[in-house]
Amino acid sequence: MIAKHDVVVVGGGVVGAALALALKRAGIDVALVERGKGPKPFDANGYDLRVYAIAPGTARFLDALGVWPRIEMRRVSAYEEMRVWSETALQALNFRAAEARRAELGWIVENDLILDELWKALAGVTIYRGVEVATHQGSTLTLSDGREIRAGLIAACDGADSRVRELAGIEIESWDYPQRAIVCHVATERPHRRSALQRFLPTGPLAFLPLADGRSSIVWSTTEADALMQLDDAQFRERLADAIQHELGAIAGATQRVVFPLRLLHARDYVRDNVVLLGDAAHVVHPLAGQGVNLGLADAEKLASLLAARRAAKASIASPRALAAYQRARKADNVEMLALTDALYRVFGQTSPVLGSTLQLGMQILDRLTPIKARLAQRALGLA
């Protein structure tokens, strides 16, 4: 017997789980296909290495889903300032929450915590665990265990190497960056004071994100990843403190380092017949702007809103008009961020001393143009 659902969401990560929950709350019959057994329970005694800089617009969506209050209650770190520089921190570009008329610029939140709360809220949603999509033909999905599911709409949230996107024949534009990103958590001599730091080095950007326990999460995107990974703990901490120009003093301790490759990816189409792409299945950006998960959750919010409106009007939720509206809206925003992050990577990756001084001067000038800077902050935070 073939199971039938209005929508099948493939991929139970943050974006897929949020979409499934939003559709469930709109009264749409939704199922979730997840190749794993589901997320591990959140461990309050540990600290997930994978963290996100959640923008206010994203928090607003999670609040509408009913999960943000519990996330905020359990463990988040609000940050009120972001300082960006290339040559010297004394001439940094400073984004402050007050300039955006906010109490905070955003929150640093662990991946495991967001997933834990989203999945807890999925009670009542049909979940196919431990299986992948084997084939897709028309409205029918065949799973790796042989079961078949029929859906009016298939939402691909299955990551950058999306199987659903491949089966739908949607082409992508993609390239690898020469940098790789090193991630770990560090304790510092001086407190972070709820401030995020980012320095653009010729080898790649280095970010310090404030954690709730007083430490900082670092994302160091660099062409020197191999050499840095070979350093012992003391050597790495010294190199890291030098790279951030000792803004937080000495690095007193660091967790195990993890390294991952960086790429840019964009699907030429977000919609093909009854398949729609969201999150990393549609777009992957350089992490220097910290916008990856915010873009993916904005995809989920937009699609859920359009489908909920169709359901309320008692119209077909998989109509070409609704899906075309989703593609127009999200492709415009995502292409803008893809272009911005790639341009920043290329500009700040130049090694010319003259260009480096020019960029530093440009940041100094922008720092004094409060209305323009505030507008940029509002846009980045999902408030404009």
C-alpha positions in Angstrom: 0.0 0.0 0.0 1.4 3.4 -1.0 1.3 6.1 1.7 0.0 9.5 0.6 0.8 12.9 2.0 0.3 16.5 0.8 4.0 17.3 1.3 7.0 15.1 1.9 10.1 16.9 3.3 13.3 15.1 2.6 16.0 15.9 5.2 15.5 16.3 8.9 18.2 19.0 9.6 17.3 22.4 10.9 15.7 23.6 7.7 13.8 20.4 7.0 12.5 20.1 10.5 11.4 23.7 10.6 9.6 23.4 7.4 7.8 20.2 8.5 6.8 21.9 11.7 5.5 25.0 10.0 3.4 22.9 7.6 2.1 20.8 10.4 1.0 24.0 12.2 -0.8 25.1 9.0 -2.8 21.9 9.0 -1.0 20.4 6.0 -0.5 16.7 5.9 3.3 16.5 6.0 5.8 13.6 6.3 9.5 13.8 6.9 12.1 11.4 5.4 15.4 11.3 7.4 18.3 9.1 6.5 19.5 9.0 10.2 17.7 7.9 13.3 17.0 11.5 14.2 19.1 14.1 16.2 20.8 13.1 19.4 19.3 14.7 22.5 20.8 18.0 23.5 23.6 17.6 26.1 23.7 20.6 28.4 26.9 19.4 29.9 28.7 19.6 26.5 28.9 22.2 23.8 28.2 21.4 20.2 31.0 22.6 17.9 28.5 23.5 15.2 26.9 26.9 16.2 24.9 29.4 14.3 24.6 33.2 14.4 20.8 33.4 14.5 19.5 36.7 13.2 16.4 38.4 14.7 14.4 37.6 11.6 15.2 33.9 12.0 14.4 34.0 15.7 11.0 35.6 14.9 10.2 32.6 12.6 11.3 30.1 15.3 9.2 32.0 17.8 6.2 31.7 15.5 6.8 27.9 15.5 6.8 27.9 19.3 10.3 26.7 19.8 12.3 29.9 20.3 11.3 30.5 23.9 12.5 27.0 25.0 15.8 27.5 23.0 16.4 30.9 24.6 15.6 29.5 28.0 18.0 26.6 27.7 21.2 28.2 26.3 21.8 31.0 23.9 24.4 33.8 23.8 23.1 37.2 22.7 25.7 39.5 21.1 25.4 43.2 21.0 28.3 44.3 18.8 30.3 43.0 15.9 33.8 44.4 15.1 35.3 43.8 11.6 38.8 44.8 10.5 41.6 43.8 8.3 44.9 45.5 9.3 44.2 46.8 12.8 41.4 46.5 15.3 41.9 50.2 16.2 40.3 51.0 12.9 37.5 48.4 12.9 34.1 48.7 11.4 31.7 48.4 14.4 28.1 47.2 14.1 26.2 47.9 17.3 22.8 46.8 18.3 21.7 50.3 19.3 22.4 51.5 15.8 19.9 49.0 14.5 17.5 50.0 17.3 17.8 46.5 18.8 18.8 45.1 22.2 21.0 42.6 20.4 22.3 41.9 16.9 21.6 38.2 17.2 22.3 35.0 19.2 24.9 32.3 19.0 23.0 29.0 19.3 24.1 25.4 19.0 22.9 23.2 16.2 22.0 20.3 18.5 19.8 22.6 20.7 17.8 23.9 17.8 17.3 20.4 16.3 16.3 19.0 19.7 13.5 21.5 20.1 12.3 21.3 16.5 12.1 17.5 16.6 10.3 17.5 20.0 7.6 19.7 18.4 7.2 17.3 15.5 4.9 15.0 17.5 2.2 13.8 15.1 4.2 14.1 12.0 4.9 10.9 10.1 8.6 10.3 10.1 10.4 7.8 7.9 13.7 7.2 9.7 16.9 5.5 8.6 16.0 5.6 4.9 17.0 7.6 1.9 15.2 8.4 -1.4 16.1 5.8 -3.9 14.0 6.9 -6.9 11.6 9.7 -7.7 9.1 9.4 -10.5 6.2 11.9 -10.8 4.5 12.2 -7.4 6.0 8.9 -6.1 9.1 8.5 -4.0 10.6 5.1 -3.5 12.6 4.8 -0.3 15.8 2.7 0.1 13.8 0.1 2.1 11.4 -0.4 -0.8 8.5 1.6 0.7 6.7 4.0 -1.6 5.3 7.4 -0.7 3.0 9.6 -2.9 3.1 13.4 -2.4 1.7 16.4 -4.0 4.9 18.3 -3.3 8.4 17.1 -2.5 10.6 19.5 -0.5 14.3 18.8 -0.8 16.1 19.8 2.4 18.7 17.1 2.0 21.9 19.2 1.8 24.5 20.3 -0.7 24.7 16.9 -2.2 20.9 16.6 -2.5 19.8 13.2 -3.9 16.3 14.7 -4.6 17.8 17.6 -6.6 19.9 15.1 -8.6 16.8 12.9 -9.4 14.8 15.9 -10.4 17.6 16.8 -12.9 18.2 20.3 -11.5 21.6 21.6 -12.5 23.9 23.6 -10.2 26.7 26.0 -10.4 29.4 25.2 -7.9 33.1 25.7 -7.1 35.4 24.9 -4.2 37.2 27.6 -2.3 41.0 27.0 -1.7 40.3 27.7 1.9 39.1 25.2 4.5 37.4 26.1 7.8 38.8 25.2 11.2 36.3 25.2 14.0 36.8 24.9 17.8 35.8 26.6 21.0 38.4 28.6 22.9 38.8 30.1 26.4 40.4 33.6 26.4 42.3 35.7 28.9 39.8 38.6 28.6 36.0 38.3 28.4 34.3 38.6 25.0 31.8 41.1 26.4 29.0 39.8 24.1 30.9 41.0 21.1 31.6 39.1 17.9 35.0 39.7 16.2 36.0 39.1 12.6 39.4 39.8 11.0 40.0 39.5 7.3 43.4 38.1 6.7 45.0 37.6 3.2 44.7 33.8 3.8 41.0 34.1 4.8 38.6 35.4 7.5 38.8 34.5 11.2 35.7 34.9 13.3 35.3 34.8 17.1 31.6 34.2 18.2 30.7 34.7 21.9 29.4 31.6 23.7 27.1 31.6 26.8 29.7 30.0 29.0 32.2 32.8 28.4 34.3 31.1 25.7 34.3 31.9 22.0 33.5 29.7 19.0 36.0 30.3 16.2 35.6 29.7 12.5 39.0 30.2 10.8 38.6 29.9 7.0 42.1 29.8 5.7 44.4 28.5 2.9 46.8 27.4 5.7 44.4 24.9 7.3 46.6 21.9 6.8 49.6 23.5 8.5 47.4 24.8 11.4 45.9 21.4 12.0 49.4 19.9 12.4 50.3 22.3 15.2 50.1 21.1 18.8 47.7 22.8 21.1 50.0 25.4 22.5 51.3 26.4 19.0 47.8 26.6 17.6 46.6 28.8 20.5 49.6 31.1 20.0 49.0 31.4 16.2 45.3 32.1 16.9 46.0 34.9 19.4 48.4 36.5 16.9 45.8 36.2 14.1 43.2 38.1 16.1 45.8 40.5 17.3 45.4 39.5 21.0 42.0 41.4 21.1 40.9 38.9 23.9 44.4 38.4 25.3 46.0 35.0 25.3 44.1 31.9 24.3 43.9 30.0 27.5 42.5 26.7 26.2 41.0 25.2 23.1 38.8 22.2 22.3 39.6 19.6 19.6 39.8 21.2 16.2 37.6 20.1 13.3 38.2 21.1 9.7 35.8 21.1 6.7 35.9 22.2 3.1 34.3 25.3 1.7 32.3 25.7 -1.5 29.8 27.9 -3.2 26.8 26.3 -4.7 23.6 27.6 -6.4 20.9 25.6 -8.1 19.8 27.0 -11.5 16.2 26.3 -10.5 14.6 26.0 -7.1 11.5 24.3 -8.6 11.1 21.5 -11.1 7.6 20.1 -11.5 6.5 19.0 -8.0 10.0 19.3 -6.5 11.2 22.4 -4.6 14.6 23.0 -3.1 15.4 24.7 0.2 18.5 25.4 2.3 21.8 23.8 1.2 20.1 21.8 -1.5 19.5 25.2 -3.2 22.4 27.3 -2.1 25.7 27.1 -0.1 27.5 30.3 0.8 31.0 31.0 2.3 30.7 31.1 6.1 32.3 34.6 6.4 28.9 36.3 6.7 27.4 33.6 9.0 24.2 33.6 6.9 23.9 30.0 5.8 21.2 28.8 8.2 19.4 32.1 8.2 19.0 31.9 4.4 17.7 28.3 4.7 15.2 29.1 7.4 14.0 32.1 5.4 13.4 29.6 2.6 11.3 27.4 4.9 9.3 30.4 6.2 8.5 31.7 2.8 7.5 28.3 1.3 5.4 27.5 4.4 3.6 30.8 4.3 2.7 30.4 0.6 1.5 26.8 1.1 -0.5 27.8 4.2 -2.2 30.6 2.2 -3.1 28.1 -0.6 -4.5 25.7 2.0 -6.6 28.4 3.6 -8.0 29.3 0.2 -8.8 25.6 -0.4 -6.5 25.7 -3.5 -3.9 23.2 -4.7 -0.8 23.7 -2.5 1.5 22.5 -5.3 0.3 25.0 -7.9 2.9 26.3 -10.3 1.9 29.8 -9.4 2.7 29.4 -5.7 6.0 27.6 -6.4 7.0 30.3 -8.9 6.4 32.9 -6.3 8.6 31.0 -3.9 11.4 30.8 -6.4 11.2 34.5 -7.3 11.3 35.7 -3.7 14.0 33.4 -2.4 16.3 33.3 -5.4 16.6 37.1 -5.3 17.7 37.2 -1.7 19.9 34.2 -1.9 21.7 35.4 -5.1 22.4 38.7 -3.4 24.0 37.0 -0.4 26.0 34.6 -2.6 27.3 37.5 -4.6 28.2 39.5 -1.5 30.0 36.7 0.3 31.9 35.7 -2.8 32.9 39.3 -3.5 34.1 39.8 0.1 36.1 36.6 -0.1 37.8 37.7 -3.4 38.4 41.3 -2.3 39.8 40.6 1.1 41.8 37.6 -0.2 44.1 40.0 -2.1 47.6 40.2 -0.8 48.5 43.7 -2.1 49.6 46.0 0.7 48.1 49.0 -1.1 44.7 47.3 -1.6 44.8 46.2 2.1 45.3 49.7 3.3 42.5 51.0 0.9 40.1 48.4 2.3 40.9 49.4 5.9 40.3 53.0 5.0 37.0 52.1 3.4 35.9 50.4 6.6 36.9 53.4 8.6 34.8 55.7 6.4 31.8 53.3 6.4 32.0 53.2 10.2 31.4 56.9 10.4 28.4 56.8 8.0 25.9 55.7 10.7 22.6 55.7 8.5 24.2 53.6 5.8 25.8 51.3 8.4 22.5 50.9 10.2 20.8 50.0 7.0 23.4 47.3 6.3 22.9 45.9 9.8 19.1 45.8 9.4 19.5 44.0 6.1 21.9 41.4 7.5 19.7 40.8 10.5 16.7 40.1 8.4 14.8 43.2 9.6 14.6 45.0 6.3 
